[in-house]
Amino acid sequence: MKLLIVDDEKLTREGLVASINWKSLGISQVFQADDGLNGFALAKKEQPEIILCDVRMPRMDGIQMAERIEAFAPDTVIIFMSGYSDKEYLKAAIKLKAVNYVEKPLNPHEIGDSILEAKRRFQQQMRFRKNEAFLSSNTASAMALALTRPYREQKEHILALAQDLSLRFASGDSFTAYMVCLKEPEPESGRIETIRLLLEEFLSRYHLQAFYTFKHDKYHVFQIWGRNEPSQTALSDVDHFLAEQFMPSGKFLAARGETVYGISHAYQSFASAAAVMQSAFFFDCGQVILPEKTHTEISHADPSVFGKALADKDKNACVDILEQIFSCFYQKQDIFSHQAKDLYYKLFMLLQENGAKMIASSAQSPLEAPQSIMAFLEGCFTLQELHQAVVSSTETLFEKLENQNVENPTIAFIKDYISRNYSNEELSVREIGEHAFLSASYVCTYFKNETGQTLNQYLTAYRIEKAKQLLQDPRYQISDISARVGYSNGNYFSKSFKKLVGLSPSEYREKMLQ
């Protein structure tokens, strides 16, 4: 704790500093001032928890100084000192709730006891403040949560909370909801509380207040409340402030709802913010998105055009098509993220299918883990993140195409045989080896060394690629497709398909035929 000694007698001040073991009393710093005016200035600068001051001083006496300090530091504990038996001063000290009144000449033991009593008083006040703030914060959070639901369902609850918070709402009160979603879970411990307190301080300059709650373990919701309509400058400043505060917590998406008037309409602002948040996927991270009315046409975003460009091995056309598709969705608010994800899933599938045909040494796509595509799509935080993954995979495919070497004639011979016999469920490594005039063990080692895949991996991948092509034709039953690609056991086919593709055959068909 900090202690300020204010006395116009230098010997008194220095005597106190030298004669008392302040550390044993829990005092870490001791400041000195020679009159009430300087004492007031030092108290404002250093914010001491305890002040030990003389009553009679030049320029400003101790009572006047204490009254002015109480205005900005009401919890600071005052101990008065005086060599005069002045009842009026004593009465004033009691009115200011001074913890003690000690007479000069000073007794170090009496001063020590007074300091300990002052510490106890200050800590008691801090506990009271903390409990009061905790209860107030919880009530304000309950209010924020209530305002995320229709007023007719929450009216009595909202009015009761308003009474607890000593608030009276008027019909002209404005409400503007903000929602923030972090890519990673909660910011570090205490960070959101710091943001909330800083926001309250920031809003005070605009005569606004904020209710905060955390909803669905995902969204930070701030309901900004004011007596009058907030200016566009004020709201813009709030946008920038929130973005700046959440920036250290990593990637985030944020949305602002429409400003509404009257407590009964506050839910509409939250609903508006929630609607904007649904479209935040199509915007860049780190900004507050505002509600807009737009109409988006996505019918021309046809993935088959991309497939044709891939089949033609036209890299420039592929890149141009991807950019056109991206522009169809970017910063649009009247579409849903699943629409974009469905389309981009088809793009990934086209990359897989065409990649196997274009890259001679592999029956798999250029993607490192095709079986995790669905998980990847679900985990994408923004359209930009999703789009960049498809662009990178496309570039990887064309890089491999440019760098591939002329295929080993023996490997080409083996692959050709597989392409003509993959539908035969009895096709075995031994049979393939005999066709290539190699033993079963050597053909496996040779194929793995030349391609990086085992023979069985290549055969399975080849069959699944053929199955994917057939699944896009609704005339074929899944059981028929299973048999056509060399699987007599339908369950084993489905299991192998899902392991490589990430979807069951029926789920894949549903996706591709949408």
Order of alpha helices (4+ residues) and beta strands (2+ residues): beta-alpha-beta-alpha-beta-alpha-beta-alpha-beta-alpha-alpha-beta-alpha-beta-beta-alpha-beta-beta-alpha-beta-alpha-alpha-alpha-alpha-alpha-alpha-alpha-alpha-alpha-alpha-alpha-alpha
